[in-house]
Each structure stands twice: as C-alpha cells, then as structure tokens.
Amino acid sequence: VIDYGKYRYDLARKEKDAKKKQKTVELKEIRLSPNIDTNDLNTKMNAAKKFLAKGNKVKITLRFRGREMAHMNSSKHILDDLAEQLSDIAERMSNLDFDVKYHGKDKSEIGVLGNSMNNMSKKLEENISQLKSANKELQRDIDRKVKMEEVRTEFLSNVSHELKTPIALIQGYAEGLKEGISDDPESMDFYCGVIIDEAGKMNNMVKKLLTLNQIEFGNEELVMERFDIIELITSIVNANELRASQKGIQIEFNQRDEHIDVWSDEYKIEEVVTNYITNAINHCDFENRIEVSVERIGDDVRVHVFNTGKNIPEEDIPNIWQKFYKVDKARTREYGGNGIGLSIVKAIMDSYGKGFGVINKSNGVEFWFDLDGKAMV
C-alpha cells in the first residue's frame, strides 16, 4: 500500500531543500572612471570567477552616467578574457590614455561590451577635451580682465601725470591775467601764448589717446587697399619740410620719381610715417639730417626713417613703444611730446601683423616698418 500523502510530503520537502541549497550571487556594478581602483576591479572579478567555477552564471552590466549601455550573461572562460581586457583598459584609462580600444571582431555579448567601452572612452575623451577648452578660455578671460585692469590703472596714472603740468601752467597764467599782474601788452601776450600753447598740447594728447584707443580696442575691420607708398611719403615729407627747416634740419628723400605699390590702410600708414618723421625732427642733432628711403625685401616693402643724433640707450629700446614712455623727459617736454606717437605705430603694425623696429647707427637712429608688397590671396 502506497501512502500517497507521505510521498507527496517527502517530494515537496526534497524540492524545498534543493532550493535552499541553490546559491544566488549578485555581482555589484563595477564602475569605470579615470580614477578607478584596478585592485578593486580585480578583487571583484576574482570573486566572480570563483563563483563561476562552481557552474553558476553571472550577469554583467555596463553603465555610463547611470545609463545602461550593454549587458551580458557570462560563464567562466568568457569572464577570464573580459577581466583581463577590463583590467587593462581601466588601468590605461586611469592614466587618461584614451587610445586604448577593444579590437575584437566577434558579434557576441563580449563584442557588444567591448564596443560599448570604446564608446565610453570616446565620450570621456570628448568631455575632458571640452573641459580643458573651457578652462583655457576661462583663463584667457581672467588674464584679459587682469590686463585691462592694469592698463586702466596705468592709463589713469599716466594721464594724471601728463595733464598736471599744463593745467598748472594754464591756471597760473590765467590767474595772473585776471589779477592784472602786468599791464605790459608784451607780457600779457606772452601769458596768453603760454595758455594757448599748453591747451594745444593737451588737445593733441587727447586726440592721440583717442586714436590709440580706437586702434587697440576698436572692432573695426582691417582695410587692405592698394596705394603708392612713394606718393604718400612725398606728401608727408613736403608737409614737414617747413617745420624741419625752421630748426635747421634737412629732410632727404631721393625716390620721389619712383612708383611702389603696397597693400594696407593708407590712412593708418600715413599716421605711422608722420610719427616717425615727427620723432626724427624732434631728436635730430649733429649734422641735422633726416633720410627717408624705401626698399623691397622679398614680398615686403620696408620704409626707413633715419636721423642723425644721439643713440637710444639699449636698455630703453624695448620700452619706447609703451604709452607715455620718454627716454629724455626734459627734451620731450621741451618740444611738447607726450610719449604716445610710437605706441600708436606699434598698435597699427601689430594689427596688421607686420614688422617694425629701431636700430642704433654709428651717427644716429633708424626706425623702420614693413608693408605687404603684393596682393595677399
């Protein structure tokens, strides 16, 4: 006689016991990041391999920023290869080496996982590249802000210093006229002349500062037009010959009959040549001679302005292009200079990316600048 009730009970108990003996293991997610701990990765992989050695299986899921990119069910022999590849990739990625790639050609789950890791490496590289670019742009903005603040502070200091003397002179002579210190027409005429002269110097300085500011910080487009540099120089020399002759200075320009075309902004180059010749007149000495010449150098045209006189001290040459810098302050004040002319030259030539400079000669000083001698495509 078979006791079916006891048989059913025994069968159910055996099934329950078998279920109790069945082990389940959940392998926590393995996070891959540039600072991943490869030892931790290996520990987790070894634990999974021991579990697989008993005939069990494990599910591996690859996530990037919380998003599941791939998953696979793996057995021991597949996980061995995967662990080795993941360890190598993770270690190289920890050193920010994004050239590492999975090169498997199979289309199985391991291939999907490898390609997903390639995508993750590419996205990480792109994000880091964007971050670096943003950091560089931020640093440039910070440097630009600091530079602008330095320029602003220096500008205010220099302008205050330059205006202090003429304002004091104007105020003093104006008060003298008001109080009737002298009824002599000649003295009164002298007072008025000083006031007019100092006011003119201030007006000239303000105009030059506005010109310099427009060149350095303006958003105007660069003009590239063809014009005859010989014709332009001839016009400027003719305009300055009277003032030079009054100081006993002779300006020599022996290429008036030539024709040399250049490409640039004629108005700005006129400013450059005028500043060079004015500077030469103010510092000319000894033989009292100024020589202007033009020569071709490859595709460029170089303009030279030479004046006889004292050399510029070598330690001052890098600074003469700075605003308000004066090598000889007493002499600069004497002829009404303000140290802005050469800084305008620098700003114009820098905006066109052309060379300029100064050279001490045995009997004087030569300033030069380059222009494009042919149309630029």
JOSULQUI-V882159 format. One record per run of one state. SS is the DSSP state (@ for helix, = for strand, . for the rest). FROM is the first residue (numbers start at 0). LEN is the number of residues. If there is no record, write none. Layout:
BEGIN
SS_FROM_LEN, SS_FROM_LEN
END
This chain:
BEGIN
._0_3, @_3_18, ._21_16, @_37_15, ._52_5, =_57_7, ._64_2, =_66_8, ._74_1, @_75_19, ._94_14, @_108_70, ._178_6, @_184_33, ._217_7, =_224_4, @_228_18, ._246_3, =_249_3, ._252_8, =_260_4, ._264_1, @_265_18, ._283_5, =_288_9, ._297_2, =_299_9, ._308_5, @_313_4, ._317_11, @_328_6, ._334_6, @_340_12, ._352_3, =_355_6, ._361_2, =_363_9, ._372_5
END
